[in-house]
Amino acid sequence: MSYARGIMKGLLLMVVSLVVIGCTETATPESDDDRAPSLSPTETFYPVVPTEVRAESIGRSEPTSAALAAEGEPSLEPADIPEIPTLESLPLQFFSQSGQIIEVMFYGASARPAPGIALLQVAGEDHAWHDVARQLQATGYEVFVTDLRGHVGQGASWEPLTADVALVLQRYLELGEIVNGRIVLVGAGNGANLAIAACPTTPACAGVVAISVRPDVPGLDLGLALETYTTQFVLLVSADDDLEGTVEADRLNSRMNTANVDHRWQRYTIGGQGMQLLVNQPDLQLLIDAWLAERLPVAAP
């Protein structure tokens, strides 16, 4: 028993010695190749509030694509937004009572509503009224060049066109741009006769400018038409080298004197017929402007 106890005591001492040695042994350092490299701390930045000077703003962002100008647009906004351009003239179409299309070129006034002028363009004139339209437009009128070329065959009656003109004037009023619902008809040659005959068929017609009336236009009785004039006015224009036109103007002037119609007969010694008068007598345009200004004035801006 004493021998066995001695052996147990010896074993216990060995275990205790091994534990103590394990706790006090120094760990073997790892090699430098196996360790991660040591890094110094990152420098700290303190951004300032962005300014309009890019160099003074640390970390300022560049514009995104949403802020950039689209293709074809200016990169900078204009100082002043320009006005939207307007058209000098605008083509319109109306249907006559017979179903034919009536082409109209509309020259709008800069200030609306404005008094209206309807220029009747008939066969043989070929856009001759458009220069007149631009002049009246510049004065402040709403101007309609009504193209009636080809609406009457040779030798056919012009009487149906009086209803067409009245219908077109009504369409003009429906545009809502004519002040007081008053429109003046202007025509030359056969168009002058048509203007005189059509004016009393509609209350929209304030008066007529008739250049070089013709002695006989089928279906149009000017004497009968003038008997119905009440408040309408007439400016007759003729030149003595247009003998037929002068004779007819003289006859109508006498009828209007008798009927007490507000009118004037401007008689030139020379000048030709129809639209030629506007070219050969430059003061005629000024005369027409003054005549209209007295009876159909444009409102002051």
Buried (B, 14 or more C-beta within 10 A) or exposed (E): EEEEEEEEEEEEEEEEEEEEEEEEEEEEEEEEEEEEEEEEEEEEEEEEEEEEEEEEBEEBEEEEEEEEEEEEEEEEEEEEEEEEEEEEBEEBEBEBEEEEEBBBBBBBBEEEBBBBBBBBBBBEBEEBBBEBBBBBBEBBBBBBBBBBEEBBEEEEEBBBBBBBBBBBBBBBBEBEBBBEBBBBBBBBBBBBBBBBBBBBBBBBBBBBBBBBBBEEBEBBEBEEBBEEBEEBBBBBBBBEBBEBBBEBBBBBBEBBEEBEBBBEBBBBEEBBBBBBBBEBBEEBBEBBBEBBBEBBEBEEE
